[in-house]
Amino acid sequence: MAILEMTSLSESQRDRILWILANNGGKMERSRLRACTRMRYALLNPILEELAREGRIKLTVGKHGI
């Protein structure tokens, strides 16, 4: 089994988020995505909102209202 890791300095944070989501079944809790991207919520949230506005992702409320 091969392990792939994106390490290119030229990759955008948006592309990294989409790649992580695509390789994890397309669904992920925000806290887990934050840990995978190693980004603070203050940086992650605006990118997620932009991707949602573009229709690239769908943001939903979790079972605990978070």
Rosetta blueprint (number, residue, H / E / L):
1 M L
2 A L
3 I L
4 L L
5 E L
6 M L
7 T L
8 S L
9 L L
10 S L
11 E L
12 S L
13 Q H
14 R H
15 D H
16 R H
17 I H
18 L H
19 W H
20 I H
21 L H
22 A H
23 N L
24 N L
25 G L
26 G L
27 K L
28 M L
29 E L
30 R H
31 S H
32 R H
33 L H
34 R H
35 A H
36 C H
37 T H
38 R L
39 M L
40 R L
41 Y H
42 A H
43 L H
44 L H
45 N H
46 P H
47 I H
48 L H
49 E H
50 E H
51 L H
52 A H
53 R H
54 E L
55 G L
56 R L
57 I L
58 K L
59 L L
60 T L
61 V L
62 G L
63 K L
64 H L
65 G L
66 I L
